[in-house]
Amino acid sequence: MLRRVQKTPSEHLKFRIELLLRYFSRRKGFWLRCILCWAIGCIALSNDEIMSYDERFQLRGDQKASEQIVLVTIRQSDFAMIYDARTNFLDNMSEVTDITDSFFWNKEIWQELLIKILRQDPESVGVTLYFGDNVGTLRLTNEEYRLFMDPRVVWASTTNSLERILTPIFTNREFNNLGNNELRRDEDGVVRRVFPQRQEMPHLVEKITGKKFPTTMAGLPINFRGSGRVFTQYSLSEILYDEVPYDAFRNKIVLIGAETSSGPVYMTPMGTLSRAEILAHITDTVLGSKWIKRLPFWWYAFGFFFLMMLAVFLITTYPQSVALFFIGWIGTLLAALSAWFFDTFFFWSPALSPFVLLAACWIIFIGYQATKIERKNFRLQQEQQYLQELEQLKNNFVSLISHDLKTPIAKIQAIIDRLLVQHHAEELGTDLRSLRLFSDELNRYIQSILKVLRVESRDFKIHTDVADINEVIEEALQALRPLAREKSIAIHTTLEPMFSLEFDTTLIKEVVINLVENAIKYTPPGGSIEVISEEAEEDVRVIVKDTGEGIKPEDMEKVWGKFTRGSDQDLRSKGTGLGLYLVKYFIELHGGKVKMESVLGQGTSVSFTLPLDSEIENEVMV
């Protein structure tokens, strides 16, 4: 009695690991290519993360920004018109190369500007210019002090080269009306992110919005809504001369900036913007919680692995054209979804790197598929050569046996014929005639086998010639009429006169003989057979009708096979099952068709057609 061997869990684990190692070892070429494609995709992904933000913003263009944000821009030209006292100094302003924040300080102008803005009750006012030690000592009246210390006004602080915080002159005792206006550039000089500031000095945007930045060490990508034109802007002169709507600043967040030449503009994904415009974009991002979200790198790499496996499956399963269509469709779909998620949900997903991954999979695995096809073709050629040798050996064997049987059969028939002449005893004559009949039947079997071997050989050729189909039919019938008379079967012909055709007379004669011989075999004594030839529009049709028992419907297709006969004929009559196979084979060689119609108890009609416009070559290799 056999007992099942129990394995411990560790042995089961070891066995499964061994199976996996064997599997990967057998297909290491496939998996190494997969790993290479995945590595190329991950490398492209790392580059995509750095540069894709700029491209996304540029392709997206200007978007609708928050209407709660208003920009006030102090232009150099506007400031020149206001300061008549400095006219002589500003005549050559175009030659000034370093206009700093302090250039735009004038207590009276700023007093009037803040009065007109605060009069409309804004939510908050952020001054992005730094006014500290750079404007000197100021003396303020109580009214001026209350104006500049208004809790709605947030003044910009900055950081020097030693990272020491520099506070403006309007800092209150609680230091709660200050905000850092620092903007950091990336290594390529482009501003893309905003960084949370130290707790003792929050960012200017955090102060004017009352919202904190999400904490992150890597910086928060700014969701740029476009250029500076997406926000409502007013100039200093428009405000001072009351050229703005009466409610332009009501319940709004106002950012005041200026055109300076000390770091005048910043490079951003949307082009050059001023400090105030960038802070406006940050403010819009904070108000709408539009921070660009993204997953860790390994999540995208994990998704790339499944995308790679899908591409490999398509390439190795479907034809090249179908696989290329699906891969292109998948890449386009991913790019469209990436743009939609970025614009709608502010979620970043790679768009270019999936195309790189799919292209790498296509290039690498098309070569892999080509290598596999070459190996299969080589194996098929070897197998084909082996089968050809085997087929030739079989044909040689059967041909040798059949040929060697013909000689003894001919000798037996000659002895029987001599005995029939020499002996006239009735009993002996009956036996001799039976022997002669059986030898003829055996000879026909051998001849049929030789014909099949001949037509299936690779050097078989058909030789076409111009001849009259009716003459070929008459020649075939002349050879078969004695056989029909033995069974008292009448053969009638209805042959339509027609011009000559181009066909192989030997093969077509064999076709007619096989059809008529079959009709004689399966027609009872006293029956009749009709042979008809007629011309149609594009072909010639020959029909052989008999009055036999007919063929069952389920046998109509099987009788055309090699060594196949009707299911009820195996015991009633003898035959090789090769006659109709040869008929179909010879007719199709000529480009014609065969057709059979039969009704049980009434008879069978077999027809074949030959095309009038024959395009058969003089020699057809099979």
KEVEXTI-631109 format. One line per field, with one value per residue (C-alpha): residue number from 1; x, y, z. Coordinates in nm, 3 decimals. Layout:
! KEVEXTI-631109
num c(NUM  ...)
x c(X  ...)
y c(Y  ...)
z c(Z  ...)
***
This chain:
! KEVEXTI-631109
num c(1  2  3  4  5  6  7  8  9  10  11  12  13  14  15  16  17  18  19  20  21  22  23  24  25  26  27  28  29  30  31  32  33  34  35  36  37  38  39  40  41  42  43  44  45  46  47  48  49  50  51  52  53  54  55  56  57  58  59  60  61  62  63  64  65  66  67  68  69  70  71  72  73  74  75  76  77  78  79  80  81  82  83  84  85  86  87  88  89  90  91  92  93  94  95  96  97  98  99  100  101  102  103  104  105  106  107  108  109  110  111  112  113  114  115  116  117  118  119  120  121  122  123  124  125  126  127  128  129  130  131  132  133  134  135  136  137  138  139  140  141  142  143  144  145  146  147  148  149  150  151  152  153  154  155  156  157  158  159  160  161  162  163  164  165  166  167  168  169  170  171  172  173  174  175  176  177  178  179  180  181  182  183  184  185  186  187  188  189  190  191  192  193  194  195  196  197  198  199  200  201  202  203  204  205  206  207  208  209  210  211  212  213  214  215  216  217  218  219  220  221  222  223  224  225  226  227  228  229  230  231  232  233  234  235  236  237  238  239  240  241  242  243  244  245  246  247  248  249  250  251  252  253  254  255  256  257  258  259  260  261  262  263  264  265  266  267  268  269  270  271  272  273  274  275  276  277  278  279  280  281  282  283  284  285  286  287  288  289  290  291  292  293  294  295  296  297  298  299  300  301  302  303  304  305  306  307  308  309  310  311  312  313  314  315  316  317  318  319  320  321  322  323  324  325  326  327  328  329  330  331  332  333  334  335  336  337  338  339  340  341  342  343  344  345  346  347  348  349  350  351  352  353  354  355  356  357  358  359  360  361  362  363  364  365  366  367  368  369  370  371  372  373  374  375  376  377  378  379  380  381  382  383  384  385  386  387  388  389  390  391  392  393  394  395  396  397  398  399  400  401  402  403  404  405  406  407  408  409  410  411  412  413  414  415  416  417  418  419  420  421  422  423  424  425  426  427  428  429  430  431  432  433  434  435  436  437  438  439  440  441  442  443  444  445  446  447  448  449  450  451  452  453  454  455  456  457  458  459  460  461  462  463  464  465  466  467  468  469  470  471  472  473  474  475  476  477  478  479  480  481  482  483  484  485  486  487  488  489  490  491  492  493  494  495  496  497  498  499  500  501  502  503  504  505  506  507  508  509  510  511  512  513  514  515  516  517  518  519  520  521  522  523  524  525  526  527  528  529  530  531  532  533  534  535  536  537  538  539  540  541  542  543  544  545  546  547  548  549  550  551  552  553  554  555  556  557  558  559  560  561  562  563  564  565  566  567  568  569  570  571  572  573  574  575  576  577  578  579  580  581  582  583  584  585  586  587  588  589  590  591  592  593  594  595  596  597  598  599  600  601  602  603  604  605  606  607  608  609  610  611  612  613  614  615  616  617  618  619  620  621  622)
x c(0.000  0.139  0.156  0.157  0.474  0.397  0.609  0.677  0.584  0.950  0.987  0.676  0.820  1.156  0.986  0.783  1.090  1.274  0.983  0.988  1.364  1.334  1.058  1.255  1.570  1.393  1.256  1.536  1.564  1.200  1.221  1.551  1.386  1.093  1.328  1.513  1.186  1.079  1.416  1.392  1.043  1.158  1.453  1.215  0.980  1.250  1.317  0.946  0.895  1.147  1.041  0.679  0.536  0.656  0.512  0.178  0.135  0.239  0.002  -0.283  -0.250  -0.440  -0.706  -0.975  -0.826  -0.990  -1.181  -1.102  -0.743  -0.658  -0.314  -0.197  0.114  0.328  0.498  0.806  0.628  0.335  0.569  0.751  0.432  0.349  0.686  0.703  0.975  1.194  1.132  1.488  1.614  1.382  1.442  1.699  1.515  1.568  1.937  1.881  1.998  1.919  1.577  1.514  1.210  1.316  1.280  0.902  0.870  0.699  0.501  0.238  0.178  0.152  -0.074  -0.312  -0.291  -0.376  -0.657  -0.828  -0.786  -0.889  -1.188  -1.345  -1.302  -1.079  -1.028  -0.651  -0.375  -0.033  0.259  0.517  0.780  1.025  1.043  1.286  1.628  1.648  1.404  1.564  1.396  1.031  0.826  0.456  0.159  -0.094  -0.329  -0.051  0.056  -0.298  -0.315  0.017  -0.048  -0.398  -0.445  -0.566  -0.230  0.054  0.402  0.675  0.981  1.285  1.599  1.953  2.245  2.313  1.952  1.878  1.521  1.489  1.167  0.997  0.959  0.586  0.624  0.383  0.465  0.316  0.499  0.172  0.149  0.456  0.502  0.810  0.808  1.093  1.076  1.322  1.446  1.527  1.871  1.782  1.668  1.294  1.044  0.819  0.767  0.694  0.852  0.698  0.884  1.008  0.742  0.849  0.804  0.519  0.489  0.321  0.052  -0.026  -0.083  -0.313  -0.520  -0.524  -0.440  -0.130  0.073  0.070  0.391  0.645  1.023  1.039  0.841  0.489  0.445  0.267  -0.042  0.020  -0.310  -0.138  0.035  -0.012  -0.307  -0.540  -0.576  -0.750  -0.485  -0.487  -0.207  -0.110  -0.226  -0.568  -0.623  -0.494  -0.711  -1.018  -1.033  -1.125  -1.474  -1.610  -1.611  -1.293  -1.132  -1.434  -1.384  -1.084  -0.725  -0.507  -0.141  0.067  0.383  0.610  0.833  1.182  1.514  1.668  1.570  1.293  1.133  1.136  1.142  0.841  0.686  0.452  0.731  0.862  0.647  0.696  0.715  0.360  0.224  0.389  0.252  -0.090  -0.064  0.037  -0.258  -0.496  -0.352  -0.402  -0.757  -0.878  -0.661  -0.525  -0.194  -0.063  -0.080  0.142  0.221  0.563  0.794  0.760  0.381  0.435  0.710  0.469  0.208  0.471  0.539  0.176  0.175  0.488  0.330  0.016  0.223  0.427  0.109  -0.034  0.287  0.339  -0.028  -0.172  -0.051  0.182  -0.075  -0.334  -0.076  0.052  -0.304  -0.378  -0.042  -0.093  -0.448  -0.332  -0.057  -0.299  -0.556  -0.299  -0.186  -0.548  -0.626  -0.308  -0.403  -0.763  -0.656  -0.403  -0.652  -0.951  -0.818  -0.468  -0.317  0.008  0.061  0.329  0.238  0.562  0.733  0.449  0.509  0.880  0.800  0.555  0.800  1.079  0.851  0.757  1.115  1.261  0.983  0.929  1.289  1.219  0.915  1.118  1.381  1.112  0.960  1.300  1.355  1.009  1.068  1.398  1.230  0.946  1.193  1.363  1.030  0.919  1.236  1.188  0.823  0.923  1.175  0.917  0.653  0.899  0.987  0.619  0.551  0.851  0.741  0.380  0.487  0.736  0.483  0.211  0.447  0.571  0.210  0.124  0.358  0.223  -0.134  -0.066  0.079  -0.223  -0.460  -0.263  -0.281  -0.655  -0.716  -0.520  -0.713  -1.043  -0.943  -0.813  -1.086  -1.456  -1.600  -1.880  -1.790  -1.422  -1.508  -1.724  -1.440  -1.189  -1.415  -1.452  -1.075  -1.048  -1.302  -1.122  -0.786  -0.937  -1.072  -0.733  -0.568  -0.807  -0.723  -0.354  -0.408  -0.609  -0.335  -0.074  -0.284  -0.314  0.057  0.127  -0.101  0.020  0.385  0.567  0.667  0.312  0.224  -0.087  -0.048  -0.321  -0.422  -0.704  -0.968  -1.342  -1.496  -1.766  -1.508  -1.343  -1.682  -1.758  -1.418  -1.478  -1.831  -1.710  -1.482  -1.762  -2.062  -1.970  -1.973  -2.314  -2.456  -2.360  -2.602  -2.861  -2.805  -2.875  -2.643  -2.800  -2.609  -2.721  -2.412  -2.449  -2.226  -1.955  -1.614  -1.288  -1.149  -0.805  -0.767  -0.572  -0.757  -0.611  -0.724  -1.070  -1.122  -1.029  -1.286  -1.566  -1.469  -1.475  -1.815  -1.979  -1.818  -1.954  -2.297  -2.289  -2.173  -2.452  -2.734  -2.943  -2.989  -3.233  -3.159  -3.033  -2.754  -2.760  -2.453  -2.512  -2.278  -2.387  -2.232  -2.300  -2.188  -1.837  -1.787  -1.878  -2.078  -2.082  -2.354  -2.375  -2.717  -2.809  -3.120  -2.949  -3.040  -2.895  -2.666  -2.760  -2.737  -2.481  -2.252  -2.263  -1.944  -1.756  -1.758  -1.509  -1.243  -0.958  -1.040  -1.393  -1.720  -2.084  -2.173  -2.408  -2.186  -1.901  -2.081  -2.293  -2.016  -1.643  -1.424  -1.119  -1.293  -1.049  -1.263  -1.445  -1.130  -0.947  -1.243  -1.246  -0.866  -0.843  -1.127  -0.989  -0.652  -0.828  -0.995  -1.337  -1.587  -1.769  -2.122  -2.336  -2.714  -2.883  -3.229  -3.261  -3.445  -3.437  -3.074  -2.767  -2.648  -2.278  -2.156  -1.833  -1.746  -1.447  -1.383  -1.402  -1.123  -0.861  -0.568  -0.396  -0.025  0.108  0.264  0.115  0.322  0.133)
y c(0.000  0.341  0.614  0.982  1.151  1.445  1.755  2.025  2.388  2.472  2.184  2.302  2.655  2.524  2.313  2.607  2.831  2.566  2.550  2.929  2.930  2.661  2.853  3.177  2.992  2.842  3.182  3.406  3.574  3.681  3.813  3.992  4.181  4.264  4.400  4.605  4.762  4.838  4.996  5.219  5.326  5.408  5.614  5.806  5.848  6.010  6.265  6.310  6.414  6.698  6.855  6.760  7.033  7.307  7.133  7.068  7.435  7.553  7.315  7.403  7.778  8.042  7.909  8.080  8.219  8.325  8.654  8.722  8.819  9.169  9.292  9.650  9.715  10.024  10.084  10.298  10.523  10.572  10.662  10.916  11.106  11.129  11.258  11.594  11.693  11.419  11.500  11.605  11.287  11.062  11.210  10.943  10.662  10.433  10.440  10.331  9.976  9.907  10.018  9.854  9.838  10.153  10.355  10.314  10.444  10.776  10.817  11.048  10.832  10.511  10.683  10.791  10.448  10.255  10.494  10.442  10.064  10.019  10.247  9.963  9.716  9.449  9.116  9.170  9.370  9.218  9.452  9.245  9.523  9.532  9.870  9.849  9.995  10.072  10.367  10.528  10.659  10.767  10.993  10.904  11.083  10.883  10.876  10.763  10.501  10.359  10.348  10.172  9.937  9.844  9.470  9.407  9.514  9.257  9.388  9.185  9.075  8.927  8.726  8.840  8.631  8.509  8.383  8.653  8.778  9.146  9.305  9.610  9.946  9.889  9.580  9.579  9.458  9.109  9.066  8.935  9.178  9.036  8.771  8.645  8.722  8.484  8.290  8.007  7.909  7.553  7.461  7.573  7.915  7.849  7.907  7.600  7.544  7.729  7.621  7.654  7.914  7.898  7.906  8.247  8.405  8.256  8.314  8.630  8.422  8.235  8.566  8.724  8.408  8.284  7.931  7.724  7.548  7.167  7.058  6.903  6.910  6.884  7.200  7.242  7.267  7.593  7.545  7.828  7.936  8.105  8.437  8.743  8.849  8.593  8.820  9.157  9.429  9.804  10.055  10.309  10.604  10.443  10.413  10.759  10.922  10.715  10.534  10.198  10.068  10.167  9.801  9.687  9.582  9.494  9.157  9.095  8.995  9.275  9.222  9.534  9.497  9.703  9.686  9.673  9.593  9.426  9.073  9.228  8.911  8.540  8.257  8.030  7.750  8.018  8.259  8.561  8.688  8.951  8.866  8.990  8.781  8.465  8.535  8.581  8.232  8.090  8.267  8.123  7.775  7.814  7.953  7.673  7.398  7.344  7.197  6.955  6.609  6.320  5.970  5.844  5.732  5.362  5.376  5.498  5.239  4.969  5.088  5.090  4.723  4.633  4.858  4.680  4.337  4.446  4.570  4.249  4.042  4.232  4.207  3.836  3.738  3.938  4.017  4.314  4.548  4.470  4.499  4.833  4.969  4.874  5.003  5.337  5.356  5.281  5.544  5.808  5.718  5.750  6.091  6.213  6.084  6.242  6.584  6.548  6.450  6.733  7.000  6.874  6.713  6.873  6.524  6.465  6.143  6.083  6.132  6.113  5.827  5.576  5.639  5.572  5.250  5.132  5.219  5.027  4.724  4.739  4.764  4.501  4.244  4.277  4.164  3.889  3.776  3.782  3.560  3.316  3.308  3.239  2.950  2.812  2.842  2.661  2.381  2.368  2.339  2.053  1.884  1.942  1.786  1.492  1.450  1.470  1.195  0.992  1.051  0.955  0.638  0.552  0.618  0.416  0.128  0.127  0.178  -0.106  -0.341  -0.240  -0.272  -0.611  -0.730  -0.636  -0.897  -1.201  -1.085  -1.058  -1.412  -1.544  -1.382  -1.532  -1.883  -1.841  -1.730  -2.033  -2.272  -2.123  -2.195  -2.546  -2.673  -2.654  -2.819  -2.604  -2.639  -2.565  -2.275  -2.113  -2.126  -1.996  -1.704  -1.620  -1.623  -1.397  -1.158  -1.146  -1.088  -0.799  -0.651  -0.682  -0.524  -0.228  -0.179  -0.172  0.067  0.302  0.305  0.378  0.666  0.823  0.790  0.946  1.249  1.313  1.300  1.633  1.589  1.536  1.756  1.810  1.858  2.065  2.036  2.167  1.895  1.830  1.730  1.528  1.310  1.236  1.140  0.906  0.738  0.678  0.543  0.311  0.140  0.105  -0.001  -0.373  -0.349  -0.178  -0.445  -0.718  -0.555  -0.464  -0.094  0.154  0.449  0.755  1.064  1.421  1.598  1.960  2.058  2.299  2.425  2.284  2.347  2.341  2.059  1.744  1.479  1.187  1.320  1.427  1.090  0.927  1.152  1.044  0.677  0.695  0.868  0.635  0.326  0.432  0.483  0.134  -0.016  0.135  0.114  -0.207  -0.428  -0.282  0.076  0.359  0.616  0.952  1.153  1.521  1.794  2.157  2.500  2.774  3.139  3.088  2.710  2.369  2.130  1.750  1.559  1.187  1.070  0.722  0.547  0.381  0.376  0.717  0.841  0.940  1.316  1.261  1.083  1.351  1.525  1.218  1.034  1.287  1.183  0.942  0.578  0.683  0.527  0.552  0.407  0.145  0.047  -0.129  -0.465  -0.428  -0.359  -0.359  -0.059  0.136  0.467  0.647  0.713  1.026  1.151  1.142  1.304  1.602  1.628  1.632  1.880  2.126  2.108  2.248  2.525  2.360  2.242  1.919  1.885  1.593  1.567  1.251  1.133  0.802  0.547  0.764  0.802  1.026  1.309  1.401  1.698  1.882  2.207  2.320  2.693  2.821  3.075  2.846  3.012  2.685  2.675  2.404  2.244  2.254  2.134  1.974)
z c(0.000  -0.102  0.159  0.080  0.200  0.426  0.372  0.625  0.541  0.492  0.245  0.058  0.040  -0.077  -0.345  -0.477  -0.484  -0.684  -0.931  -0.972  -1.023  -1.288  -1.463  -1.467  -1.573  -1.874  -1.977  -1.859  -2.201  -2.182  -1.825  -1.882  -2.167  -1.939  -1.673  -1.936  -2.060  -1.703  -1.624  -1.933  -1.826  -1.471  -1.600  -1.827  -1.530  -1.317  -1.593  -1.654  -1.293  -1.325  -1.657  -1.704  -1.479  -1.712  -2.018  -1.847  -1.757  -2.102  -2.279  -2.045  -2.098  -1.899  -1.660  -1.461  -1.140  -0.817  -0.844  -0.478  -0.566  -0.693  -0.792  -0.753  -0.960  -0.910  -1.243  -1.283  -1.530  -1.293  -1.012  -1.232  -1.307  -0.939  -0.824  -0.994  -0.752  -0.891  -1.252  -1.317  -1.153  -1.348  -1.692  -1.757  -1.575  -1.870  -1.786  -1.425  -1.379  -1.010  -0.892  -0.555  -0.329  -0.143  -0.465  -0.439  -0.083  -0.021  0.297  0.151  -0.157  0.044  0.296  0.021  -0.150  0.168  0.258  -0.080  -0.065  0.301  0.247  0.038  0.327  0.171  0.343  0.362  0.197  0.132  0.061  -0.127  -0.119  0.171  0.353  0.642  0.704  0.333  0.369  0.678  0.993  0.978  1.203  1.209  1.358  1.557  1.258  1.026  1.276  1.298  0.917  0.861  1.155  1.036  1.115  0.761  0.618  0.611  0.542  0.376  0.564  0.398  0.473  0.418  0.289  0.645  0.668  0.925  0.917  0.832  0.962  0.807  0.986  1.041  1.260  1.555  1.904  1.846  1.513  1.365  1.073  0.897  0.630  0.449  0.077  -0.010  -0.338  -0.401  -0.742  -0.845  -0.971  -1.324  -1.196  -1.234  -0.954  -0.931  -0.562  -0.240  0.087  0.435  0.642  0.994  1.260  1.393  1.048  0.838  0.466  0.342  0.164  0.486  0.664  0.405  0.357  0.714  0.592  0.655  0.390  0.401  0.571  0.336  0.317  -0.062  -0.128  -0.263  -0.641  -0.728  -0.943  -1.188  -1.346  -1.638  -1.684  -1.464  -1.682  -1.522  -1.217  -1.197  -1.192  -1.125  -1.144  -0.880  -1.088  -1.149  -0.774  -0.683  -0.952  -0.854  -1.186  -1.032  -0.947  -0.608  -0.493  -0.667  -0.336  -0.124  0.050  -0.174  -0.105  -0.240  -0.329  -0.386  -0.593  -0.814  -1.117  -0.975  -1.137  -0.834  -0.931  -1.140  -1.271  -1.195  -1.445  -1.404  -1.612  -1.756  -1.847  -1.658  -1.370  -1.101  -0.734  -0.671  -0.960  -0.830  -0.480  -0.639  -0.795  -0.459  -0.297  -0.557  -0.491  -0.114  -0.140  -0.365  -0.210  -0.561  -0.453  -0.712  -0.563  -0.661  -0.545  -0.435  -0.712  -0.632  -0.689  -1.043  -1.093  -0.973  -1.225  -1.498  -1.427  -1.500  -1.808  -1.932  -1.877  -2.065  -2.360  -2.367  -2.358  -2.656  -2.857  -2.792  -2.835  -3.124  -3.478  -3.509  -3.662  -3.391  -3.112  -3.250  -3.265  -2.903  -2.776  -2.953  -2.818  -2.461  -2.481  -2.612  -2.346  -2.067  -2.198  -2.216  -1.866  -1.734  -1.874  -1.746  -1.392  -1.385  -1.497  -1.299  -0.982  -0.975  -0.966  -1.150  -1.342  -1.606  -1.972  -2.171  -1.986  -2.058  -2.431  -2.376  -2.193  -2.462  -2.739  -2.560  -2.520  -2.887  -3.015  -2.780  -2.802  -3.177  -3.209  -2.956  -3.156  -3.478  -3.314  -3.200  -3.548  -3.703  -3.462  -3.536  -3.909  -3.873  -3.676  -3.928  -4.213  -4.035  -3.965  -4.322  -4.453  -4.219  -4.327  -4.691  -4.638  -4.449  -4.719  -4.989  -4.798  -4.765  -5.133  -5.237  -5.019  -5.143  -5.503  -5.476  -5.324  -5.574  -5.870  -5.754  -5.719  -6.078  -6.228  -6.039  -6.100  -6.473  -6.469  -6.277  -6.529  -6.821  -6.667  -6.602  -6.962  -7.093  -6.869  -6.982  -7.342  -7.274  -7.040  -7.121  -6.813  -6.678  -6.309  -6.373  -6.604  -6.338  -6.087  -6.340  -6.433  -6.061  -6.025  -6.326  -6.177  -5.843  -6.010  -6.211  -5.889  -5.719  -6.023  -6.003  -5.636  -5.715  -6.006  -5.782  -5.519  -5.782  -5.918  -5.574  -5.514  -5.853  -5.810  -5.452  -5.548  -5.571  -5.931  -6.054  -6.352  -6.558  -6.930  -7.088  -7.451  -7.671  -7.710  -7.738  -7.406  -7.583  -7.756  -7.422  -7.277  -7.569  -7.534  -7.164  -7.224  -7.499  -7.247  -6.990  -7.202  -7.183  -6.801  -6.814  -7.049  -6.799  -6.551  -6.819  -6.752  -7.031  -7.077  -7.242  -7.353  -7.407  -7.530  -7.632  -7.927  -7.813  -7.912  -7.785  -7.436  -7.285  -7.031  -6.950  -7.155  -6.960  -6.621  -6.739  -6.906  -6.575  -6.403  -6.641  -6.609  -6.227  -6.220  -6.471  -6.315  -5.975  -6.128  -6.281  -5.951  -5.743  -6.002  -5.977  -6.287  -6.536  -6.431  -6.646  -6.647  -6.822  -6.914  -6.999  -7.119  -7.143  -7.174  -6.918  -6.922  -6.787  -6.776  -6.916  -6.700  -6.721  -6.529  -6.455  -6.329  -6.213  -6.080  -5.785  -5.418  -5.344  -5.066  -4.714  -4.643  -4.365  -4.615  -4.886  -4.772  -4.648  -4.984  -5.127  -4.879  -4.939  -4.865  -4.764  -4.875  -4.780  -4.440  -4.594  -4.889  -4.712  -4.712  -5.027  -5.276  -5.289  -5.357  -5.244  -5.168  -5.398  -5.707  -5.592  -5.414  -5.749  -5.927  -5.688  -5.695  -6.078  -6.126  -5.868  -6.042  -6.348  -6.146  -6.161  -5.899  -5.820  -5.688  -5.572  -5.532  -5.413  -5.308  -5.126  -5.339  -5.653  -5.752  -5.747  -5.971  -5.976  -6.183  -6.243  -6.419  -6.623  -6.676  -7.033  -6.976  -6.835  -6.660  -6.579  -6.643  -6.866  -6.563  -6.216  -5.924  -5.640)
***
